[in-house]
Amino acid sequence: MSRILLVSKPLGPPWNDSSKNLVRDLALGLTRHEPRGFGRRTGPERLGRVELEPLYPAQRGGFSPALRENARVLLRLLAGRRAELFHFFFAPNPRTSQAARWAARVRHTATIQTVCSVPRDDAALERVLFGDRIVVLSRHTEARFLAAGVARERVVRIPPAAPPLEPLDLAQKAELRRTLGLAAEAPLLLYPGDLEFGGGARLVLEAHAKLSAEVRLVLACRAKTPAARHVEAELKARAEALGTASRVTWLGETPHILELVGTADVVALPSDVAYAKMDYPLVLLEAMALARPVLVATGTPAAELTEGGGALAVDPDAAPLTRALSELFADGAARARLGEAARNQAISTFSRARMARDYELLYDALLS
């Protein structure tokens, strides 16, 4: 049995970060090898088969580890218990990639680098891709890396997993809506994406203004940069100008995102760029597992979700988005069919067991 070190953000609640959740789902699906990972001093000692080293301090705010925490990780790689394989999970950036490359060289350790979110279009890939094997989550990113000259034998595509979730019945949805302060009967459109990247929030806001007046729009958006507050103010002003402010709810970041997704009638994330998000955004995989109809933008990695019939892709423009939403809200049977196909796809294509099996086969091949 080979010792595998999963190098990631601390594995433990809150589970509100796509890259960390990807490692969680892998940890809960692994059946072989000797996996270890990093937790917090106040967190659990194990996650599935993965033994957690209390490397990180007690819970702190924010989504990116502090400089001191990154230094602690590097020291662990250089001087801690030896592993046959380092498996890294983070958004590629030159500084972290350089440190990971150096640590693996010093310890003479094989490396796998899972690219958890799409690099910027202008990123220098030769500076941020360091693994002996580079795992991508979508064909979109795979094609981009190969076109940029990354060797075919280094690139492996393993889609992420959707957590096992159970769809809600009507009574559960109504109760959760009351808990969340939302109208129990009104048709509900959810936008669970970024404000500052991809233009999806503005598209949904413009399309919503042309829908039936009974449709409520909820925006559940995490502020990833200081610019998000400015963008939110602009969008709120736009809603006032459109005359829809009274039927738009701005939730910001919420610890109840799964409940919110489960009660939505349609989940729309038509952002035209995937920067700073997982190729297939985790919230969409969760929506599919919960049998929710999903809309995404053509030309993006997320458009690949349509191939199993579990999502609809529309051009990232208000007019086609309005048409697609109008048709869905007018046809409950169509929403149900799309939701059922989404759930079937989540179970068959995006299961934890399938993802863990593919990674363990990769471990076998790299260490043989």
RAMO-V558153 format. One record per backbone hydrogen bond with DSSP energy under -0.5 kcal/mol. CO is the residue of the C=O (numbers start at 1). NH is the residue of the N-H. If there is no record, write none. Layout:
BEGIN
CO/NH + CO/NH
END
This chain:
BEGIN
2/4 + 2/34 + 3/84 + 3/85 + 4/6 + 4/36 + 5/7 + 5/87 + 6/8 + 7/89 + 10/12 + 14/16 + 17/21 + 18/22 + 19/23 + 20/24 + 21/25 + 22/26 + 23/27 + 24/28 + 25/29 + 26/29 + 26/30 + 27/49 + 34/4 + 35/51 + 36/6 + 37/53 + 38/11 + 39/56 + 40/43 + 45/52 + 47/50 + 49/51 + 50/47 + 51/37 + 51/53 + 53/39 + 53/55 + 56/41 + 66/70 + 67/71 + 68/72 + 69/73 + 70/74 + 71/75 + 72/76 + 73/77 + 74/78 + 75/79 + 76/80 + 84/110 + 85/5 + 85/87 + 86/88 + 86/112 + 87/7 + 88/114 + 90/116 + 93/97 + 94/98 + 95/99 + 96/100 + 97/101 + 98/102 + 99/103 + 100/104 + 101/105 + 102/106 + 103/107 + 104/108 + 104/109 + 105/108 + 110/86 + 111/132 + 111/133 + 112/88 + 112/114 + 113/115 + 113/135 + 114/90 + 114/116 + 118/276 + 120/123 + 123/125 + 124/127 + 124/128 + 125/129 + 128/130 + 133/113 + 133/135 + 134/136 + 134/156 + 135/115 + 136/158 + 138/142 + 139/143 + 140/144 + 141/145 + 142/146 + 143/147 + 144/148 + 145/150 + 146/149 + 151/154 + 151/155 + 152/155 + 154/134 + 156/136 + 156/158 + 163/165 + 169/173 + 170/174 + 171/175 + 172/176 + 173/177 + 174/178 + 175/179 + 176/180 + 177/181 + 177/182 + 178/181 + 187/189 + 187/216 + 188/265 + 188/266 + 189/218 + 190/192 + 190/268 + 191/220 + 194/201 + 197/200 + 198/272 + 199/203 + 200/204 + 201/205 + 202/206 + 203/207 + 204/208 + 205/209 + 207/210 + 208/211 + 212/215 + 216/189 + 217/249 + 218/191 + 218/220 + 219/221 + 219/251 + 219/252 + 222/224 + 225/228 + 226/229 + 226/230 + 227/231 + 228/232 + 229/233 + 230/234 + 231/235 + 232/236 + 233/237 + 234/238 + 235/239 + 236/240 + 237/241 + 238/242 + 239/243 + 239/244 + 239/245 + 240/243 + 244/247 + 245/248 + 247/217 + 249/219 + 249/251 + 254/257 + 256/260 + 257/261 + 258/262 + 259/263 + 260/264 + 261/264 + 265/293 + 266/190 + 266/268 + 267/295 + 269/297 + 274/118 + 274/277 + 277/118 + 279/281 + 281/284 + 281/285 + 282/286 + 283/287 + 284/288 + 285/289 + 286/290 + 287/292 + 288/291 + 293/267 + 294/312 + 295/269 + 296/314 + 297/300 + 300/303 + 301/304 + 302/305 + 303/306 + 304/307 + 305/308 + 305/310 + 306/309 + 312/296 + 314/298 + 315/317 + 317/321 + 318/322 + 319/323 + 320/324 + 321/325 + 322/326 + 323/327 + 324/328 + 325/329 + 326/330 + 327/331 + 328/331 + 331/335 + 332/336 + 333/337 + 334/338 + 335/339 + 336/340 + 337/341 + 338/342 + 339/343 + 340/344 + 341/345 + 342/346 + 343/347 + 344/348 + 345/349 + 345/350 + 346/350 + 350/162 + 351/355 + 352/356 + 353/357 + 354/358 + 355/359 + 356/360 + 357/361 + 358/362 + 359/363 + 360/364 + 361/365 + 362/366 + 363/367 + 364/368
END
